Amino acid sequence: MIVRKHLRWHRVLKRSSGFLAYIAGLSTLIFVLHNQDPETPAGRVIQPLLFHLPFPLVATLATALAIFLAFRNNSAYDRWWEARRIWGGIVNISRTIGRQVTSLTSLSSCPAEEIAAFQREFVYRHLAWVNALRLQLRTSDQWDEVRSLIGDQEFEWLTRRQNRATQLVQKQGLRLAQARQAGLLIEARYHEILDESLTALYELQGQAERIKNTPLPRQYDYFPRVFMFLFVTLLPAGMITELQKVDSAWLVIPLATVVSFMFYVLMRVGEFNEDPFEGRFSDTPMTALCRTIEIDLREQLGETDLPPKLEPVDGILM
């Protein structure tokens, strides 16, 4: 997620270099053809085509394109914001689980070592779930940090499962039942409270998976691209029709490039916001949120050797 106030223009231009080269080259070609001598055979063919492309036609196409881009960007932003709200809910329920497991089990008459071991196991498995969900959403294969949280034996069991985040919550439910039988949870309602929190985890996981696995309807991706290509291709010819009336045909090169670039940036912003779990610089900062959860829950356990909070690198928080 970008947290700095200003974007790095060199990155924007680098990602747009191909498009800028196309529109600048096309505008230059239109300007050169505009200067063809109308007395030559080529000029007699080209000049009418350039001077009779009505600008209102291009403007109408720009209006249709703007409507598509506005709808697409609003929908993409809703997906991006919903993803951030989901992970905000994960942060909140994680803190709640840490408080519940440490406070409710502390009422047990079981040995302090047994209580502390269960608390640590439960909290660390929850941290494994948080990181497993992040890795699944980003389709990453770097699972070493999950191994360090649950141990080799359980990790080997986990690698044989399809949806690993789901199975970790399932394991938590089984451990709650065992804790109730062992007397670590002295009342049935304590078990119910923690079980409700696990259910909330499934709800948040399902919401995140829905965004990940359900793309924006493809017609809202395909047609803006078609209209964009058509618009930027016709724009120089339509614009030079008006500019030549004031003897400023050369302005078609900078003006067409700037206007086309503006529409292109709007389209690209929607594309980036549409999929907020891909690990790009504009996506939900799941790595930083996982680290925040880890710090909070380990501190709830009474640990003092905590990892540092992740800070933005070059204005980007991952």
Secondary structure, 3 states (H helix, E strand, C coil): CECCCCCCHHHHHHHCHHHHHHHHHHHHHHHHHHCCCCCCHHHHHHHHHHHCCCHHHHHHHHHHHHHHHHHHHHHHHHHHHHHHHHHHHHHHHHHHHHHHHHHHHHHCCCCHHHHHHHHHHHHHHHHHHHHHHHHHHCCCCCCHHHHHHHCHHHHHHHHCCCCHHHHHHHHHHHHHHHHHHHCCCCCHHHHHHHHHHHHHHHHHHHHHHHHHHCCCCCHHHHHHHHHHHHHHHHHHHHHHHHHHHHCCHHHHHHHHHHHHHHHHHHHHHHHHHHCCCCCCCCCCCHHHHHHHHHHHHHHHCCCCCCCCCCCCECCECC
